[in-house]
């Protein structure tokens, strides 16, 4: 029943997006739609996603940072889906605590507030007092694990059909996001892992006077219950009064948020991968408070180094260095037109270097560049998806309180300082890197010498990469299917003709010829990918 509900609620939007791409689904020009029509559809999409529940709300939060997949106004519409979920029924949270900890909340805590402090898609938070300390008790929603499993299974089936019938870089990117989410959501459904993540981030920020990470009450941590230190604060999307009073400055706040995420992303390699306004607060003393540690991303050293090199190329206005970094990070498909991307990269770098541009001017240029990326196979790797969400959060904080706020002007000096720290941090590793380069060079010389010797002895063989063989096999399989379909059409026409000669029934001849002609049209008009074997896509499903 759940599969039927999800399928029929999402089907109208899938069809509408496919018609936007090709008027007749597989052929035709893109359908023209007014801005108002897209706005109304975006609102309906946000409402439908909210009705579908936790899994799709979480996925929508990720898609809200992917302008290469969804254009405006859909990004803004689903960006408002910050856990539109009603609270649990009275007594349900207490029952989960009793099942996990073996005692009633009244016996465990000095005080336990029955009314939730906040209700989210996967869990619910209550305030309490434990051994004289103010804490929050996070409870996992009963049955959410099974619901997420069912929703992901349905999502993969829908994506399976889309990949088989309407392949594009957008569909591949959506499939990659859902696959990555399916791998990481298990951490969010186990509060013991969240407790470990919180402790690690707390250690990383132990010496930072601008950030607070709540302490974990380890003795009360279970799979479905997590108890954390309560920190007083205001969510970053509710700071109007404090900004008006002058308690905090907008520029200093945005600068602090950027520094925090740069440190996690490039210095520590442990990244808070669920950045949105509900997970970030400002304490009364102005310090940032991080919340919700269910989704934490590990960033390997090579990725951090490539990101740093790409950022430094931006600072140097080295367009080729930026594009090379994009290729190394896996952002650009190797088949993408380099000239078009170079023009887009130059325009973006020109925006980054200017301080006198208004937010509207920046937004207009960026949207135009993103439209270029939307038409080309831009493939954002799974780890960079979460970095993009952090960038959207930072931009949203600045523009929420000042429509003319220039986020780039604040970000540039922070990035420059971070680059200096990162370079200093890698100086101690120079000897190791020189040793590695020396060993690589020696290995390359030995390999070249071996190749030359094989050439002299006429023993050099050239091997064909298996991927080339697979592509050839796939092409031949497509042509065989076309030939078989054509043979089938010819056979139908021949049989209809023979029957007509034997019986003189014109209707049989007409039906046979119409069927044969229809099959010939299918052969000539259908795209090549529809002659592929769709079952090959099942190998990419998680768990297969």
Secondary structure, DSSP 8 states (H G I E B T S, - for coil): -HHHHHHHHHHHHHHHHHHHH-TTSSSS------HHHHHHHHHHHHHHHHHH-HHHHHHHHHHTT-TTTS-TTHHHHHHT-S-------TTHHHHHHHHHHSS-HHHH-SEE-SS-SEE-SSEEEEEEEETTEEEEEEEE-TTHHHHHHHHHHHHHHHHHHHHHHS--HHHHHHHHHHHHHHHHHHHHT-HHHHHHHHHHHHHHTTT-TTEEE--B-GGG--SSEEEEE----EETTS-HHHHHHTSS-HHHHHHHHHHHHHIIIIIISEEE---SGGGEEE-TTS-EEE---S-EEE--HHHHHHHHHHHHHHHTT-HHHHHHHHHHHT-B-TTS-HHHHHHHHHHHHHHHT-SS--HHHHHHHHHHHHHHHHHTTB---HHHHHHHHHHHHHHHHHHHH-TT--HHHHHHHHHHHHHHHHHHHHHTTHHHHHHHHHHHHHHHHHHHHHHHHHHHTT-------HHHHHHHHHHHHHHHHHHHHHHHHHHHHHHHHHHHHHH--HHHHHHHHHHHHHHHHHHHHS-GGGGS-GGGGGGGSTT-
